[in-house]
Amino acid sequence: MISVRRWMVVAILAASLGTVAQSARADGLATSASALPPEVRRPLQAEIAGYLARRPDAFDAVRGALGHRPEMYTRRRNPVPEAARELRALGAEGLLPMLDALAFDAPERGALTESEWTALTVGMLEAVGALRDPRSGPVLRAIFDGAASPRVLSAAARAMGRLGGDAELAVLVEASDGDTRSLAAIQGLGECKRIESAKRLAALLARADEPRAAEIGAALGKVGSSWAWRAMGPRAAATALAVREVAARALVQGFVRHRGARAELEKALGRVAHPATLDLVSRAQSDADVETATALRGLGLRLDRR
């Protein structure tokens, strides 16, 4: 495999220097090279090629992932194919090999089932998202635009949210209302630790129907998670408090409106744990009907005990 790929390196490097050469590379796991704009595709291909020449072992490590293969996952107590953990463990050294596999040159599928093949794709997307490297942005956006599998679509959206750049935020905001990608986009916004993401989710919850309210509430719980913001350190403290306040206000208002989603909204409020939450709950009781006021009092007591 590596000898063939070394020839590919020569071809790509020659093309980057202006020599006429044709690419022998296949499409990736989740998208194709042609889905990337040329001004992005060419330098990324050249960077991948250079890294392959220096670190073929990193490409071998990515292509040697085993968690999605039946000989490995069937040994587990919960036999589900999953590759994210071992791919995340590769760290930054795995980024370019994973982008290569996702967009340019998929590994050989062999006898893998659809579920196992999808698990490899999702595992790479989760590992790439965890690295939050801007070089992954165009690839993630291309995958999100073209993914047919709901699992791949959601994984791409979550990875975009973790990256959290302006381009990724714009795509997620646009897709979050009304089309077939909206649920995945909402999940992606939940991973995007920005005030704009929290405000978008709050606006969606304000006009959501009952089934979608719980999903938006869960995303608000993630974007406003007090634990996640503490892990980001003191530099994020001011942004954290603002995001958590937006989430808390929206969740309390959602609790009032959406009786069927109250369990999920309460769980999200517990994750956000904004200092003003109990006051927001108390004030909401004054304009509520008897049943809702009783539910709010119970909510306040439970949150206070936490």
Residue frames relative to the residue before (quaternion, step in Angstrom):
aa qw qx qy qz dx dy dz
M 1.0000 0.0000 0.0000 0.0000 0.00 0.00 0.00
I 0.6907 0.4882 -0.2986 0.4420 3.57 0.84 -0.98
S 0.6272 0.5379 -0.3623 0.4313 3.62 0.99 -0.73
V 0.6313 0.5118 -0.3285 0.4813 3.59 1.03 -0.77
R 0.6864 0.4873 -0.2881 0.4565 3.57 0.88 -0.91
R 0.5914 0.5461 -0.3810 0.4548 3.62 1.11 -0.53
W 0.6188 0.5169 -0.3487 0.4777 3.59 1.07 -0.67
M 0.6227 0.5362 -0.3369 0.4595 3.56 1.05 -0.76
V 0.6068 0.5576 -0.3476 0.4472 3.57 1.04 -0.81
V 0.6591 0.5111 -0.3146 0.4532 3.57 0.87 -0.95
A 0.6606 0.5159 -0.3126 0.4470 3.57 0.94 -0.91
I 0.6907 0.4803 -0.2902 0.4560 3.56 0.88 -0.92
L 0.6555 0.4985 -0.3186 0.4693 3.57 0.95 -0.83
A 0.6299 0.5240 -0.3425 0.4597 3.58 1.02 -0.71
A 0.6436 0.5160 -0.3233 0.4637 3.56 0.98 -0.82
S 0.6644 0.5129 -0.3161 0.4422 3.57 0.96 -0.81
L 0.6841 0.4557 -0.2812 0.4953 3.58 1.24 -0.41
G 0.6511 -0.5523 0.3044 0.4223 3.56 1.29 0.16
T 0.5079 0.6316 -0.4345 0.3928 3.60 1.25 0.02
V 0.4646 -0.6642 0.4995 0.3058 3.58 -1.00 0.76
A 0.2114 0.7560 -0.5927 0.1803 3.54 -0.72 1.13
Q 0.3227 -0.7388 0.5590 0.1938 3.53 -1.09 0.69
S 0.4500 -0.6890 0.4996 0.2706 3.54 -1.03 0.86
A 0.2353 -0.7672 0.5820 0.1313 3.54 -1.01 0.86
R 0.4715 0.7156 -0.4160 0.3043 3.58 1.25 0.15
A 0.4215 -0.6934 0.5325 0.2408 3.52 -1.16 0.70
D 0.6426 -0.4745 0.4046 0.4452 3.52 -1.32 -0.04
G 0.5406 -0.6334 0.4533 0.3178 3.52 -1.29 0.36
L 0.7454 -0.3900 0.3105 0.4425 3.52 -1.39 -0.08
A 0.8464 0.2076 -0.0372 0.4890 3.57 0.82 -1.01
T 0.7844 0.0480 -0.0472 0.6166 3.59 1.24 -0.21
S 0.4174 -0.6873 0.5236 0.2816 3.56 -1.27 -0.11
A 0.6524 -0.5187 0.3773 0.4037 3.54 -1.23 0.44
S 0.6422 0.5532 -0.3251 0.4193 3.58 1.03 -0.77
A 0.5968 0.5680 -0.3669 0.4319 3.61 1.22 -0.30
L 0.6415 0.5006 -0.3214 0.4842 3.58 1.26 -0.26
P 0.5286 -0.6118 0.4686 0.3560 3.61 -1.00 0.69
P 0.5962 -0.6023 0.3817 0.3687 3.62 -0.94 0.78
E 0.6639 0.5179 -0.3197 0.4346 3.59 0.97 -0.78
V 0.6587 0.4350 -0.2985 0.5365 3.58 1.31 -0.24
R 0.6659 0.5536 -0.3064 0.3953 3.54 0.86 -1.02
R 0.7056 0.5042 -0.2958 0.4006 3.59 0.71 -1.05
P 0.7071 0.4278 -0.3022 0.4751 3.64 0.74 -0.85
L 0.6260 0.5270 -0.3532 0.4534 3.60 1.07 -0.63
Q 0.6258 0.5222 -0.3326 0.4743 3.59 1.01 -0.77
A 0.6638 0.5021 -0.3096 0.4598 3.57 0.91 -0.88
E 0.6545 0.5043 -0.3189 0.4645 3.59 0.99 -0.81
I 0.6353 0.5159 -0.3251 0.4739 3.58 1.00 -0.81
A 0.6544 0.5233 -0.3121 0.4479 3.57 0.93 -0.91
G 0.6621 0.5018 -0.3067 0.4645 3.57 0.93 -0.85
Y 0.6609 0.5010 -0.3054 0.4679 3.56 1.01 -0.83
L 0.6144 0.5405 -0.3441 0.4605 3.59 1.06 -0.72
A 0.6437 0.5228 -0.3252 0.4545 3.59 0.99 -0.79
R 0.7220 0.4352 -0.2420 0.4805 3.58 1.04 -0.80
R 0.8313 0.1422 -0.0151 0.5371 3.56 0.93 -0.93
P 0.0227 -0.8225 0.5683 -0.0018 3.62 0.46 1.06
D 0.5772 0.6021 -0.3746 0.4050 3.58 1.17 -0.54
A 0.6169 0.5428 -0.3490 0.4504 3.60 1.10 -0.64
F 0.6479 0.4958 -0.3099 0.4882 3.59 1.05 -0.74
D 0.6254 0.5272 -0.3350 0.4678 3.57 1.05 -0.74
A 0.6469 0.5333 -0.3239 0.4384 3.57 0.99 -0.83
V 0.6574 0.4943 -0.3124 0.4753 3.59 0.98 -0.82
R 0.7180 0.4418 -0.2566 0.4727 3.57 0.86 -0.95
G 0.6593 0.5013 -0.3097 0.4670 3.57 1.23 -0.25
A 0.3121 0.7602 -0.5125 0.2492 3.60 1.22 0.23
L 0.2089 -0.8309 0.5123 0.0592 3.57 -0.88 0.96
G 0.5313 0.7018 -0.3928 0.2662 3.58 1.13 -0.53
H 0.6955 0.4559 -0.2683 0.4862 3.57 1.17 -0.50
R 0.5857 0.5981 -0.3629 0.4093 3.57 1.26 -0.16
P 0.5675 -0.6546 0.3716 0.3338 3.60 -0.86 0.91
E 0.6233 0.5549 -0.3578 0.4190 3.61 1.02 -0.65
M 0.7048 0.4185 -0.2597 0.5106 3.58 1.27 -0.33
Y 0.7685 0.4045 -0.2525 0.4268 3.59 0.54 -1.09
T 0.5994 0.5709 -0.3761 0.4163 3.62 1.11 -0.45
R 0.5867 0.5740 -0.3669 0.4378 3.60 1.25 -0.20
R 0.5943 0.6061 -0.3603 0.3868 3.57 1.22 -0.44
R 0.6152 -0.5322 0.4321 0.3893 3.52 -1.30 0.38
N 0.7421 0.2112 -0.1388 0.6208 3.57 1.15 -0.71
P 0.1480 -0.8630 0.4770 0.0762 3.60 0.16 1.25
V 0.2682 0.7356 -0.5629 0.2649 3.55 0.17 1.37
P 0.4496 -0.6884 0.4838 0.3000 3.64 -0.79 0.87
E 0.1347 0.7844 -0.5844 0.1581 3.58 -0.81 1.02
A 0.0818 -0.8338 0.5460 0.0064 3.59 -0.67 1.09
A 0.4635 0.7314 -0.4302 0.2552 3.60 1.22 -0.28
R 0.6562 0.5499 -0.3383 0.3906 3.58 0.83 -0.93
E 0.7277 0.4229 -0.2699 0.4676 3.59 0.72 -0.97
L 0.6307 0.5181 -0.3435 0.4645 3.61 1.11 -0.58
R 0.6209 0.5202 -0.3449 0.4742 3.62 1.02 -0.69
A 0.6315 0.5624 -0.3326 0.4175 3.57 1.03 -0.75
L 0.5779 0.5895 -0.3789 0.4184 3.61 1.19 -0.35
G 0.3082 -0.7857 0.4858 0.2273 3.59 1.21 -0.46
A 0.8264 -0.2402 0.1703 0.4799 3.55 -1.23 -0.51
E 0.5726 0.6026 -0.3855 0.4005 3.60 1.13 -0.53
G 0.6898 0.4914 -0.2857 0.4484 3.57 1.15 -0.50
L 0.4578 0.7298 -0.4406 0.2521 3.61 1.19 -0.30
L 0.7409 0.4149 -0.2542 0.4629 3.59 0.53 -1.12
P 0.6371 0.5002 -0.3567 0.4655 3.65 0.91 -0.64
M 0.6675 0.4825 -0.3188 0.4689 3.61 0.99 -0.69
L 0.6280 0.5052 -0.3446 0.4814 3.61 1.00 -0.69
D 0.6030 0.5536 -0.3416 0.4619 3.56 1.08 -0.73
A 0.7039 0.4657 -0.2666 0.4655 3.57 0.84 -1.01
L 0.6731 0.5122 -0.2996 0.4414 3.59 1.00 -0.77
A 0.8377 0.2500 -0.0825 0.4785 3.59 0.88 -0.90
F 0.7977 0.3397 -0.1554 0.4734 3.60 1.03 -0.62
D 0.8362 -0.0089 0.1016 0.5388 3.58 0.65 -1.07
A 0.1939 -0.8192 0.5328 0.0867 3.56 0.08 1.32
P 0.5067 -0.6143 0.4915 0.3526 3.60 -1.09 0.56
E 0.6299 -0.5265 0.3998 0.4077 3.54 -1.22 0.32
R 0.4117 -0.7383 0.4850 0.2241 3.56 -0.87 0.98
G 0.1637 -0.8073 0.5481 0.1453 3.56 0.93 -0.78
A 0.7829 -0.3181 0.2572 0.4687 3.56 -0.97 -0.93
L 0.3264 0.7694 -0.5003 0.2262 3.61 1.20 0.29
T 0.4392 -0.6723 0.5293 0.2738 3.56 -1.06 0.78
E 0.6875 -0.4586 0.3495 0.4414 3.57 -1.29 0.16
S 0.6485 0.5215 -0.3137 0.4572 3.57 1.00 -0.84
E 0.6708 0.4901 -0.2942 0.4726 3.59 0.96 -0.84
W 0.6429 0.5140 -0.3130 0.4738 3.59 1.01 -0.82
T 0.6528 0.5003 -0.3062 0.4792 3.58 0.99 -0.83
A 0.6260 0.5446 -0.3409 0.4420 3.59 1.00 -0.77
L 0.6331 0.5118 -0.3354 0.4741 3.60 1.04 -0.70
T 0.6543 0.5121 -0.3109 0.4615 3.58 0.93 -0.90
V 0.6774 0.4828 -0.2899 0.4733 3.57 0.86 -0.98
G 0.6354 0.5361 -0.3328 0.4451 3.59 0.98 -0.77
M 0.6539 0.4946 -0.3148 0.4781 3.58 0.99 -0.80
L 0.6512 0.5130 -0.3243 0.4556 3.60 0.94 -0.81
E 0.6514 0.5004 -0.3246 0.4690 3.59 0.96 -0.77
A 0.6688 0.4946 -0.3052 0.4636 3.58 0.96 -0.85
V 0.6390 0.5075 -0.3224 0.4798 3.61 1.00 -0.78
G 0.6551 0.5184 -0.3187 0.4477 3.59 0.90 -0.85
A 0.6398 0.5429 -0.3260 0.4355 3.57 1.00 -0.78
L 0.6546 0.5289 -0.3130 0.4402 3.60 1.14 -0.58
R 0.1926 -0.8306 0.5025 0.1429 3.61 1.23 -0.46
D 0.3326 0.7397 -0.5087 0.2890 3.57 0.94 0.92
P 0.4885 -0.6998 0.4296 0.2950 3.64 -0.68 1.02
R 0.5717 0.6043 -0.3905 0.3943 3.60 1.11 -0.49
S 0.6404 0.5391 -0.3301 0.4362 3.57 1.18 -0.45
G 0.4800 0.7300 -0.4114 0.2596 3.59 1.18 -0.48
P 0.7011 0.4588 -0.3024 0.4544 3.66 0.67 -0.95
V 0.6417 0.5161 -0.3282 0.4629 3.59 1.02 -0.75
L 0.6617 0.5044 -0.3089 0.4608 3.59 0.90 -0.90
R 0.6622 0.5009 -0.3162 0.4589 3.58 0.94 -0.83
A 0.6373 0.5182 -0.3301 0.4651 3.60 1.02 -0.75
I 0.6466 0.5067 -0.3213 0.4711 3.58 0.98 -0.79
F 0.6533 0.5127 -0.3149 0.4596 3.58 0.92 -0.88
D 0.6597 0.5228 -0.3094 0.4426 3.58 0.98 -0.80
G 0.8290 0.2918 -0.1131 0.4635 3.56 0.97 -0.80
A 0.4590 0.7203 -0.4407 0.2762 3.61 1.22 -0.16
A 0.2708 -0.7547 0.5778 0.1522 3.56 -1.03 0.84
S 0.6620 0.4997 -0.3042 0.4686 3.58 1.07 -0.69
P 0.4718 -0.6768 0.4765 0.3038 3.65 -0.79 0.90
R 0.6430 0.5254 -0.3344 0.4458 3.61 1.00 -0.72
V 0.6612 0.4836 -0.3011 0.4881 3.56 0.98 -0.84
L 0.6250 0.5412 -0.3332 0.4533 3.59 0.98 -0.82
S 0.6843 0.4756 -0.2881 0.4717 3.59 0.86 -0.93
A 0.6532 0.5121 -0.3212 0.4559 3.59 0.95 -0.82
A 0.6438 0.5078 -0.3232 0.4725 3.59 1.01 -0.77
A 0.6520 0.5117 -0.3168 0.4612 3.59 0.98 -0.82
R 0.6571 0.4967 -0.3201 0.4679 3.59 0.92 -0.82
A 0.6449 0.5117 -0.3236 0.4663 3.58 0.99 -0.78
M 0.6260 0.5207 -0.3313 0.4767 3.59 1.04 -0.74
G 0.6492 0.5221 -0.3183 0.4524 3.56 0.97 -0.84
R 0.6572 0.4993 -0.3157 0.4681 3.58 0.96 -0.81
L 0.6208 0.5187 -0.3435 0.4770 3.57 1.06 -0.67
G 0.1274 -0.8942 0.4245 0.0626 3.55 1.10 -0.78
G 0.3736 0.7259 -0.5020 0.2855 3.61 1.09 0.54
D 0.7030 -0.4584 0.3285 0.4332 3.56 -1.30 0.20
A 0.6638 0.5086 -0.3135 0.4500 3.59 0.93 -0.87
E 0.6651 0.4936 -0.3068 0.4688 3.57 0.95 -0.86
L 0.6382 0.5243 -0.3279 0.4587 3.58 0.96 -0.84
A 0.6533 0.5250 -0.3181 0.4432 3.60 0.92 -0.88
V 0.6563 0.5028 -0.3143 0.4666 3.59 0.95 -0.84
L 0.6807 0.4928 -0.2954 0.4545 3.57 0.88 -0.91
V 0.6374 0.5188 -0.3304 0.4642 3.59 0.96 -0.81
E 0.6760 0.5020 -0.3030 0.4464 3.58 0.85 -0.94
A 0.7343 0.4386 -0.2337 0.4625 3.58 0.98 -0.86
S 0.5749 0.6687 -0.3530 0.3127 3.59 1.22 -0.35
D 0.7655 0.3266 -0.1748 0.5261 3.58 1.19 -0.20
G 0.9023 0.1658 -0.1260 0.3774 3.52 -0.62 1.16
D 0.7630 0.3301 -0.2442 0.4992 3.62 1.02 -0.35
T 0.7552 -0.4196 0.2673 0.4267 3.54 -1.31 -0.03
R 0.6750 0.4823 -0.2974 0.4726 3.59 1.20 -0.31
S 0.4111 0.7675 -0.4423 0.2150 3.59 1.24 -0.08
L 0.6531 0.5100 -0.3403 0.4444 3.61 0.89 -0.80
A 0.6484 0.5012 -0.3186 0.4763 3.58 0.94 -0.85
A 0.6490 0.5177 -0.3229 0.4545 3.60 0.96 -0.82
I 0.6213 0.5302 -0.3356 0.4693 3.60 1.02 -0.75
Q 0.6437 0.5045 -0.3204 0.4780 3.57 0.97 -0.80
G 0.6446 0.5202 -0.3167 0.4620 3.57 1.02 -0.77
L 0.6397 0.5149 -0.3235 0.4701 3.57 1.00 -0.78
G 0.6154 0.5556 -0.3448 0.4401 3.57 1.09 -0.61
E 0.6861 0.4562 -0.2788 0.4934 3.58 1.19 -0.49
C 0.6213 0.5719 -0.3242 0.4264 3.59 1.26 -0.35
K 0.2036 -0.8266 0.5173 0.0874 3.58 -0.19 1.27
R 0.4309 0.6562 -0.4938 0.3740 3.53 0.47 1.31
I 0.5905 -0.5902 0.4148 0.3620 3.56 -1.12 0.65
E 0.6136 0.5576 -0.3527 0.4338 3.59 1.06 -0.71
S 0.6383 0.5226 -0.3227 0.4639 3.56 1.05 -0.73
A 0.6543 0.5082 -0.3119 0.4652 3.57 0.93 -0.89
K 0.6649 0.5012 -0.3077 0.4604 3.60 0.94 -0.84
R 0.6342 0.5178 -0.3393 0.4631 3.58 1.00 -0.73
L 0.6636 0.4926 -0.3061 0.4725 3.59 0.91 -0.86
A 0.6237 0.5327 -0.3384 0.4613 3.60 1.03 -0.75
A 0.6634 0.4970 -0.3071 0.4675 3.58 0.96 -0.85
L 0.6388 0.5196 -0.3252 0.4649 3.58 1.03 -0.74
L 0.6600 0.5071 -0.3140 0.4569 3.58 0.95 -0.83
A 0.6204 0.5759 -0.3401 0.4095 3.57 1.04 -0.77
R 0.7949 0.2423 -0.1441 0.5372 3.60 1.09 -0.55
A 0.3928 0.7483 -0.4583 0.2752 3.58 1.25 0.31
D 0.4228 -0.6293 0.5678 0.3207 3.52 -1.28 0.37
E 0.7408 -0.4595 0.2606 0.4148 3.55 -1.28 0.34
P 0.6872 0.4801 -0.3331 0.4315 3.68 0.72 -0.83
R 0.7086 0.4636 -0.2706 0.4579 3.60 0.93 -0.79
A 0.5282 0.6663 -0.4043 0.3369 3.62 1.16 -0.51
A 0.6589 0.5124 -0.3211 0.4474 3.58 0.93 -0.84
E 0.6518 0.5189 -0.3141 0.4552 3.58 1.00 -0.81
I 0.6637 0.4788 -0.3032 0.4882 3.57 0.97 -0.84
G 0.6227 0.5447 -0.3373 0.4492 3.57 1.03 -0.76
A 0.6424 0.5147 -0.3276 0.4638 3.58 0.97 -0.81
A 0.6490 0.5083 -0.3154 0.4701 3.60 1.01 -0.78
L 0.6339 0.5115 -0.3309 0.4765 3.60 1.02 -0.72
G 0.6243 0.5354 -0.3380 0.4576 3.57 1.05 -0.69
K 0.6653 0.4898 -0.3013 0.4760 3.58 1.06 -0.70
V 0.6943 0.4748 -0.2998 0.4502 3.57 0.80 -0.97
G 0.7557 0.3638 -0.2049 0.5047 3.59 1.13 -0.60
S 0.3098 0.7974 -0.4793 0.1963 3.58 1.27 0.14
S 0.4127 -0.7282 0.4906 0.2422 3.56 -0.62 1.13
W 0.6319 0.5345 -0.3401 0.4465 3.58 1.01 -0.76
A 0.6689 0.5036 -0.3053 0.4536 3.60 0.88 -0.94
W 0.6706 0.4886 -0.3063 0.4667 3.59 0.95 -0.81
R 0.6169 0.5276 -0.3584 0.4611 3.62 1.00 -0.66
A 0.6452 0.5383 -0.3187 0.4387 3.57 1.03 -0.79
M 0.6357 0.5391 -0.3233 0.4480 3.59 1.22 -0.45
G 0.5423 -0.6785 0.3646 0.3356 3.58 1.27 -0.05
P 0.7268 -0.4833 0.2909 0.3919 3.57 -1.31 0.28
R 0.5781 0.6015 -0.3881 0.3915 3.61 1.09 -0.51
A 0.7076 0.4480 -0.2530 0.4844 3.55 1.15 -0.59
A 0.3756 0.7858 -0.4513 0.1945 3.59 1.28 -0.07
A 0.6795 0.4929 -0.3079 0.4478 3.61 0.85 -0.91
T 0.6611 0.4862 -0.3022 0.4849 3.57 0.93 -0.88
A 0.6206 0.5661 -0.3369 0.4253 3.54 1.00 -0.85
L 0.6854 0.4855 -0.2990 0.4529 3.58 0.81 -0.94
A 0.6563 0.5104 -0.3142 0.4583 3.58 0.99 -0.79
V 0.6584 0.4986 -0.3059 0.4736 3.58 0.93 -0.88
R 0.6724 0.5007 -0.2999 0.4553 3.58 0.89 -0.92
E 0.6329 0.5209 -0.3438 0.4582 3.60 1.04 -0.64
V 0.6242 0.5226 -0.3353 0.4741 3.58 0.96 -0.84
A 0.6738 0.4981 -0.2958 0.4587 3.57 0.89 -0.94
A 0.6690 0.5087 -0.3118 0.4432 3.60 0.87 -0.92
R 0.6559 0.5081 -0.3197 0.4576 3.60 0.89 -0.87
A 0.6765 0.4924 -0.2969 0.4601 3.57 0.89 -0.93
L 0.6730 0.5078 -0.3029 0.4445 3.58 0.95 -0.82
V 0.6326 0.5070 -0.3380 0.4780 3.60 1.01 -0.72
Q 0.6592 0.4917 -0.3100 0.4772 3.58 0.93 -0.87
G 0.6402 0.5166 -0.3195 0.4704 3.57 1.06 -0.73
F 0.6093 0.5549 -0.3427 0.4511 3.58 1.05 -0.74
V 0.6412 0.5204 -0.3179 0.4658 3.57 1.02 -0.78
R 0.7572 0.4311 -0.2177 0.4397 3.58 0.82 -0.98
H 0.8040 0.3181 -0.1216 0.4874 3.57 0.89 -0.94
R 0.2097 -0.8180 0.5246 0.1083 3.58 0.09 1.27
G 0.6912 0.5075 -0.2873 0.4268 3.56 0.94 -0.85
A 0.7219 0.4169 -0.2383 0.4983 3.59 1.21 -0.37
R 0.3711 0.7872 -0.4521 0.1953 3.59 1.24 0.04
A 0.6138 0.5523 -0.3698 0.4259 3.61 0.98 -0.65
E 0.6897 0.4613 -0.2812 0.4821 3.59 0.91 -0.89
L 0.6536 0.5098 -0.3188 0.4596 3.59 0.99 -0.77
E 0.6261 0.5187 -0.3353 0.4759 3.59 1.05 -0.68
K 0.6312 0.5271 -0.3278 0.4650 3.57 0.98 -0.83
A 0.6578 0.5081 -0.3053 0.4646 3.57 0.97 -0.87
L 0.6331 0.5242 -0.3335 0.4618 3.60 0.97 -0.79
G 0.6356 0.5228 -0.3277 0.4639 3.58 1.03 -0.71
R 0.6488 0.5039 -0.3212 0.4712 3.59 1.04 -0.68
V 0.6699 0.5065 -0.2999 0.4526 3.57 0.97 -0.85
A 0.0009 -0.8672 0.4976 0.0164 3.58 1.02 -0.88
H 0.1789 0.7915 -0.5619 0.1610 3.59 0.83 0.95
P 0.5919 -0.6130 0.3796 0.3603 3.65 -0.96 0.75
A 0.7154 0.4546 -0.2645 0.4601 3.61 1.07 -0.61
T 0.3780 0.7730 -0.4629 0.2128 3.58 1.25 -0.05
L 0.6837 0.4867 -0.3059 0.4496 3.59 0.79 -0.95
D 0.6354 0.5119 -0.3302 0.4746 3.60 1.03 -0.71
L 0.6330 0.5243 -0.3297 0.4643 3.59 1.00 -0.78
V 0.6500 0.5116 -0.3068 0.4708 3.58 0.99 -0.84
S 0.6592 0.5159 -0.3081 0.4521 3.57 0.95 -0.89
R 0.6870 0.4846 -0.2890 0.4578 3.57 0.89 -0.91
A 0.6166 0.5597 -0.3497 0.4292 3.59 1.08 -0.64
Q 0.5872 0.6049 -0.3666 0.3936 3.59 1.15 -0.53
S 0.6145 0.6074 -0.3557 0.3561 3.59 1.03 -0.73
D 0.7633 0.3383 -0.1934 0.5152 3.60 1.05 -0.66
A 0.5516 0.6529 -0.3743 0.3597 3.59 1.27 -0.02
D 0.5301 -0.5799 0.4983 0.3667 3.55 -1.24 0.39
V 0.7334 -0.4566 0.2658 0.4279 3.57 -1.27 0.35
E 0.6774 0.4963 -0.3069 0.4479 3.58 0.83 -0.95
T 0.6843 0.4810 -0.2880 0.4663 3.58 0.92 -0.90
A 0.6278 0.5328 -0.3363 0.4570 3.58 1.01 -0.77
T 0.6380 0.5146 -0.3222 0.4736 3.58 1.02 -0.77
A 0.6499 0.5114 -0.3083 0.4702 3.56 0.99 -0.86
L 0.6517 0.5118 -0.3109 0.4655 3.59 1.02 -0.78
R 0.6301 0.5196 -0.3440 0.4633 3.60 0.99 -0.74
G 0.6498 0.5052 -0.3118 0.4747 3.56 0.99 -0.81
L 0.6234 0.5368 -0.3294 0.4634 3.55 1.03 -0.81
G 0.6657 0.5140 -0.3035 0.4477 3.57 0.88 -0.94
L 0.6532 0.5130 -0.3130 0.4606 3.58 0.96 -0.84
R 0.6783 0.4902 -0.3003 0.4577 3.57 0.90 -0.88
L 0.6599 0.4928 -0.3140 0.4723 3.58 0.97 -0.82
D 0.6291 0.5441 -0.3321 0.4449 3.58 1.02 -0.76
R 0.6529 0.5162 -0.3152 0.4559 3.58 1.01 -0.78
R 0.6286 0.5436 -0.3400 0.4401 3.60 1.15 -0.53
